């Protein structure tokens, strides 16, 4: 009888952990991405140099935040974004930017292959 209680308790814990893991990505996006900028890009108030970046999607309260980091020890740059659902999962990575009066690329959207939402800045 006691072994059944232990088994039932373990099963309940496993089910709850599974639900928690599944609920963490109910927005149709991953938590970590990689992006390469071939030219400097302004993200928020910061001009990022060209290069490879690891990008993490995080939450600060109700705000969606993208954290850009170049290399493993580079400084982090945070930018608030809005998730906009896509009609279907993205089939490729896409970076959309505008050019400002200073002739700088300003990041507007990031779309990552396999996601069902895009990040709008």
Residue frames relative to the residue before (quaternion, step in Angstrom):
aa qw qx qy qz dx dy dz
X 1.0000 0.0000 0.0000 0.0000 0.00 0.00 0.00
X 0.6678 0.4997 -0.3047 0.4598 3.56 0.92 -0.88
X 0.6355 0.5324 -0.3357 0.4472 3.62 1.01 -0.76
X 0.6171 0.5344 -0.3473 0.4615 3.62 1.08 -0.62
X 0.6275 0.5265 -0.3362 0.4648 3.57 1.03 -0.73
X 0.6499 0.5075 -0.3153 0.4697 3.56 0.97 -0.85
X 0.6542 0.5083 -0.3065 0.4686 3.59 0.92 -0.92
X 0.6673 0.4984 -0.3022 0.4637 3.61 0.88 -0.90
X 0.6414 0.5183 -0.3175 0.4681 3.56 0.99 -0.83
X 0.6620 0.4989 -0.3036 0.4698 3.59 0.91 -0.88
X 0.6398 0.5206 -0.3226 0.4642 3.58 0.99 -0.80
X 0.6474 0.5137 -0.3157 0.4662 3.58 0.95 -0.85
X 0.6473 0.5098 -0.3181 0.4689 3.59 0.95 -0.85
X 0.6635 0.5055 -0.3066 0.4585 3.60 0.91 -0.88
X 0.6423 0.5089 -0.3222 0.4740 3.59 0.98 -0.81
X 0.6668 0.4970 -0.3097 0.4610 3.60 0.89 -0.87
X 0.6435 0.5069 -0.3242 0.4731 3.60 0.99 -0.78
X 0.6400 0.5247 -0.3179 0.4626 3.58 1.01 -0.78
X 0.6587 0.4988 -0.3033 0.4746 3.56 0.97 -0.84
X 0.6449 0.5163 -0.3206 0.4634 3.56 0.99 -0.81
X 0.6611 0.4958 -0.3095 0.4705 3.59 0.95 -0.83
X 0.6653 0.4919 -0.3052 0.4715 3.59 0.93 -0.82
X 0.6757 0.5065 -0.2952 0.4468 3.59 0.97 -0.77
X 0.5775 0.6157 -0.3714 0.3866 3.57 1.18 -0.45
X 0.7773 0.2614 -0.1560 0.5505 3.59 1.14 -0.42
X 0.2355 0.7994 -0.5187 0.1910 3.58 0.95 0.80
X 0.5934 0.5715 -0.3642 0.4343 3.60 1.28 -0.05
X 0.5022 -0.6870 0.4059 0.3334 3.58 1.26 -0.01
X 0.6304 0.4989 -0.3418 0.4866 3.58 1.16 0.57
X 0.4543 -0.6444 0.5342 0.3050 3.53 -1.31 0.34
X 0.5486 -0.6259 0.4482 0.3262 3.56 -1.30 0.24
X 0.7926 0.1962 -0.0843 0.5711 3.61 1.11 -0.68
X 0.0522 -0.7849 0.6171 -0.0204 3.53 -1.03 0.95
X 0.2229 -0.7176 0.6304 0.1947 3.52 -1.40 0.05
X 0.0048 0.7898 -0.6116 0.0470 3.54 -0.93 0.95
X 0.1912 -0.7571 0.6140 0.1151 3.54 -1.18 0.68
X 0.1689 -0.7545 0.6282 0.0866 3.53 -0.87 1.04
X 0.3058 -0.7807 0.5199 0.1635 3.60 -0.69 1.08
X 0.7459 0.1710 -0.1234 0.6318 3.56 1.33 -0.18
X 0.6498 -0.4915 0.3744 0.4428 3.62 -1.18 0.30
X 0.0900 -0.7897 0.6067 0.0083 3.57 -1.07 0.85
X 0.3354 -0.7192 0.5723 0.2068 3.55 -0.95 0.90
X 0.0394 -0.7644 0.6431 -0.0216 3.53 -0.82 1.13
X 0.7926 -0.0292 -0.0340 0.6081 3.54 -0.36 1.23
X 0.7817 -0.2794 0.2330 0.5066 3.58 -0.75 -1.07
X 0.6528 0.5327 -0.2927 0.4521 3.59 1.29 -0.02
X 0.2879 -0.7270 0.5975 0.1777 3.56 -1.01 0.86
X 0.1983 -0.7916 0.5720 0.0826 3.56 -0.48 1.25
X 0.4344 -0.6810 0.5104 0.2949 3.60 -0.93 0.80
X 0.6322 -0.5018 0.4129 0.4218 3.57 -1.25 0.38
X 0.4462 0.6876 -0.5012 0.2774 3.55 -1.13 0.63
X 0.6172 -0.5323 0.4398 0.3772 3.52 -1.40 -0.11
X 0.0703 -0.8061 0.5875 -0.0078 3.55 -0.95 0.96
X 0.2903 -0.6597 0.6561 0.2235 3.49 -1.30 0.56
X 0.1028 -0.7960 0.5962 0.0155 3.55 -0.84 1.02
X 0.1085 -0.7887 0.6042 0.0335 3.56 -0.81 1.08
X 0.2833 -0.7155 0.6133 0.1778 3.54 -1.06 0.84
X 0.0404 0.7984 -0.5968 0.0692 3.58 -0.69 1.10
X 0.3480 -0.6962 0.5781 0.2451 3.53 -1.33 0.09
X 0.0546 -0.7336 0.6758 0.0454 3.55 -1.15 0.76
X 0.7759 -0.1233 0.0201 0.6184 3.52 0.04 1.34
X 0.7863 -0.2400 0.2135 0.5277 3.58 -0.68 -1.10
X 0.5790 0.6147 -0.3590 0.3974 3.60 1.30 -0.15
X 0.3328 -0.6954 0.6036 0.2033 3.53 -1.11 0.84
X 0.0578 -0.8065 0.5880 -0.0220 3.56 -0.79 1.07
X 0.1861 -0.7358 0.6398 0.1206 3.54 -1.05 0.86
X 0.1575 -0.7837 0.5983 0.0557 3.56 -0.83 1.06
X 0.1622 -0.7933 0.5852 0.0436 3.58 -0.62 1.21
X 0.0561 0.7890 -0.6088 0.0606 3.57 -0.90 0.95
X 0.2374 -0.7630 0.5886 0.1222 3.55 -0.81 1.07
X 0.8154 0.0711 -0.0948 0.5667 3.57 -0.56 1.14
X 0.6550 -0.5405 0.3595 0.3868 3.55 -1.28 0.14
X 0.7812 0.3036 -0.1693 0.5185 3.61 1.14 -0.48
X 0.4040 0.7303 -0.4654 0.2949 3.57 1.25 0.25
X 0.6100 -0.5428 0.4268 0.3888 3.54 -1.27 0.37
X 0.3975 -0.7070 0.5362 0.2339 3.56 -1.13 0.66
X 0.1183 -0.7535 0.6432 0.0670 3.54 -1.10 0.81
X 0.1771 -0.7986 0.5714 0.0661 3.56 -0.77 1.09
X 0.0160 0.7796 -0.6258 0.0185 3.54 -1.11 0.76
X 0.4260 -0.6883 0.5295 0.2537 3.54 -0.97 0.92
X 0.0260 -0.7960 0.6046 0.0092 3.57 -1.02 0.78
X 0.3154 -0.6977 0.6053 0.2177 3.51 -1.38 0.21
X 0.3306 -0.7233 0.5681 0.2118 3.57 -0.96 0.84
X 0.0644 -0.7778 0.6252 0.0048 3.55 -0.86 1.04
X 0.4244 -0.7233 0.4778 0.2617 3.61 -0.60 1.10
X 0.3198 -0.7163 0.5912 0.1874 3.54 -1.17 0.75
X 0.5986 -0.5747 0.4149 0.3732 3.59 -1.16 0.51
X 0.7737 -0.0221 0.0165 0.6329 3.57 1.18 -0.61
X 0.6738 -0.4790 0.3507 0.4399 3.57 -1.24 0.27
X 0.5168 -0.6524 0.4616 0.3070 3.55 -1.01 0.87
X 0.3102 -0.7721 0.5298 0.1640 3.55 -0.94 0.91
X 0.7878 0.1152 -0.0963 0.5973 3.59 1.30 -0.06
X 0.5441 -0.5729 0.4923 0.3652 3.54 -1.32 0.29
X 0.0009 0.7953 -0.6055 0.0289 3.57 -0.99 0.87
X 0.1122 -0.7610 0.6369 0.0523 3.55 -1.03 0.91
X 0.0715 -0.7960 0.6010 0.0046 3.57 -0.72 1.08
X 0.0674 0.7921 -0.6016 0.0787 3.54 -0.87 0.99
X 0.3197 -0.6855 0.6113 0.2326 3.54 -1.37 0.24
X 0.3628 -0.6878 0.5712 0.2628 3.56 -1.27 0.27
X 0.2884 -0.7833 0.5286 0.1547 3.59 -0.70 1.08
X 0.7512 -0.4052 0.2794 0.4397 3.59 -1.33 0.01
X 0.6717 0.4681 -0.2920 0.4945 3.61 1.18 -0.51
X 0.4839 -0.6930 0.3986 0.3558 3.58 1.35 0.25
X 0.4403 0.6623 -0.4714 0.3813 3.57 1.11 0.77
X 0.4411 -0.6380 0.5538 0.3028 3.54 -1.16 0.61
X 0.1158 -0.7810 0.6126 0.0382 3.57 -0.87 1.00
X 0.4134 -0.7375 0.4805 0.2332 3.57 -0.57 1.18
X 0.1429 -0.7992 0.5821 0.0445 3.56 -0.88 1.05
X 0.8092 -0.0386 0.0768 0.5813 3.58 0.91 -0.96
X 0.0995 -0.7328 0.6666 0.0934 3.50 -1.31 0.56
X 0.0338 -0.7661 0.6418 -0.0050 3.54 -0.94 0.98
X 0.1353 -0.8078 0.5721 0.0433 3.56 -0.80 1.03
X 0.5807 -0.6118 0.4234 0.3303 3.54 -0.99 0.97
X 0.7975 0.2903 -0.2381 0.4722 3.55 -0.95 0.97
X 0.6086 0.5483 -0.3602 0.4464 3.59 1.23 -0.32
X 0.3186 -0.7431 0.5529 0.2012 3.56 -1.19 0.50
X 0.7107 0.2984 -0.2577 0.5826 3.59 1.26 0.45
X 0.2922 -0.7369 0.5773 0.1957 3.56 -1.20 0.53
X 0.4153 -0.6819 0.5502 0.2446 3.56 -1.29 0.52
X 0.0819 -0.7993 0.5954 0.0055 3.58 -0.59 1.17
X 0.2234 -0.8009 0.5484 0.0892 3.58 -0.80 1.07
